[in-house]
């Protein structure tokens, strides 16, 4: 099996924008999909949970060797689409955009890895767990202090 390119170098990862555009088209009044147009956050949440469960089941099967990795890839795609759908519903409410979600995730992961992206040291997985919990607690305290 040949080595797979890192996501950061795979030009296909730019297709996340394409997937967002597909979702926007499905939700476009007048010529979108009637089913997609009827969905709301409450109606979509069971599908999001179902796709997560199916992805976990497919991952467990692939790890046991009684399920193909392609089944996991497909289920992760379904889960990703449901995340995109959920974000689109939030964008329509004026809450946030996919850009906000992606940027927020990148910033949070960078912040929670100061041993990689900052000056802290971590010699073990236990050190990393302690750092992660400390940073998470600091984030929570910062949120609680906001007006």
C-alpha positions in Angstrom: 0.0 0.0 0.0 1.4 3.4 -0.9 1.7 6.2 1.6 -1.4 8.4 1.7 -0.8 12.2 1.5 -1.3 14.3 4.6 -4.6 16.1 4.5 -2.8 19.4 4.5 -1.2 18.5 1.1 -4.1 16.7 -0.5 -5.9 19.1 -2.9 -9.1 17.2 -2.4 -9.5 18.6 1.1 -10.4 21.8 -0.6 -13.6 20.0 -1.5 -15.0 20.9 2.0 -16.0 24.2 0.4 -17.7 22.3 -2.4 -19.6 20.2 0.2 -20.7 23.4 1.9 -21.8 24.7 -1.5 -23.8 21.5 -2.2 -25.5 22.0 1.2 -26.3 25.6 0.4 -27.9 24.5 -2.9 -30.0 21.9 -1.2 -31.3 24.5 1.2 -31.9 27.2 -1.5 -35.6 28.2 -1.5 -37.3 27.7 -4.8 -35.0 25.1 -6.3 -33.5 23.2 -3.4 -34.5 19.8 -2.0 -37.9 19.8 -0.4 -36.7 17.4 2.4 -33.6 19.4 3.1 -35.6 22.6 3.2 -37.9 21.2 5.8 -35.1 20.3 8.2 -34.5 22.3 11.4 -31.9 21.9 14.1 -34.3 19.8 16.3 -35.2 17.5 13.3 -31.6 17.1 12.2 -30.1 16.1 15.6 -31.3 12.5 15.5 -29.5 12.0 12.1 -26.3 13.5 13.5 -26.4 11.1 16.4 -27.2 8.2 14.1 -24.3 9.0 11.8 -21.9 9.2 14.7 -23.1 5.8 16.0 -22.7 4.3 12.5 -19.2 5.7 12.2 -18.2 4.3 15.6 -19.6 0.9 14.7 -17.7 0.9 11.3 -14.5 1.9 13.1 -14.8 -0.9 15.6 -15.5 -3.4 12.8 -12.5 -2.2 10.8 -10.3 -2.5 13.9 -11.5 -6.0 14.6 -10.9 -6.9 10.9 -14.5 -7.9 10.1 -15.4 -4.6 8.4 -13.7 -2.8 5.5 -12.0 0.5 6.1 -14.1 1.8 3.2 -17.2 1.4 5.3 -15.6 3.7 7.9 -14.7 6.2 5.2 -18.3 6.2 4.0 -19.7 6.6 7.4 -17.3 9.4 8.2 -18.5 11.1 5.0 -22.1 10.8 6.2 -21.1 12.2 9.6 -19.2 15.1 7.9 -22.2 15.9 5.7 -24.4 16.0 8.8 -21.9 18.4 10.5 -22.0 20.6 7.4 -25.8 20.5 7.4 -25.9 21.4 11.1 -23.5 24.3 10.5 -25.6 25.5 7.6 -28.7 25.6 9.8 -26.7 27.6 12.3 -25.4 30.0 9.6 -29.0 30.6 8.5 -29.9 31.6 12.1 -26.9 34.1 12.0 -25.1 32.2 14.7 -21.8 31.2 13.0 -20.3 29.9 9.7 -18.2 26.9 8.7 -15.2 29.3 8.7 -16.0 30.1 12.3 -16.2 26.4 13.2 -12.9 25.5 11.4 -11.0 28.5 12.8 -12.3 27.8 16.3 -11.3 24.1 16.1 -7.8 25.0 14.8 -7.3 27.7 17.5 -8.6 25.4 20.3 -6.3 22.5 19.3 -3.3 24.8 19.0 -4.1 26.3 22.4 -4.4 22.9 24.0 -1.1 21.7 22.6 1.3 24.3 24.1 3.9 21.6 24.3 3.9 21.5 20.4 2.9 25.1 19.5 4.3 26.9 22.5 7.1 26.8 25.0 5.8 24.0 27.3 7.4 20.6 27.7 5.5 17.3 27.8 7.5 14.1 28.2 4.7 11.6 28.4 1.0 11.1 27.5 0.2 11.8 31.2 1.9 15.2 30.9 -0.1 16.0 27.9 -3.3 15.0 29.7 -2.4 17.4 32.6 -1.7 20.2 30.2 -4.9 19.6 28.3 -7.0 19.6 31.4 -5.3 22.8 32.8 -5.8 24.7 29.5 -9.4 23.4 29.3 -10.0 24.7 32.9 -8.5 28.0 32.0 -10.8 28.3 29.0 -13.8 27.5 31.0 -12.8 30.0 33.7 -12.4 32.7 31.0 -15.9 31.9 29.6 -17.4 32.2 33.1 -15.8 35.6 33.6 -17.4 37.1 30.4 -20.4 39.4 30.9 
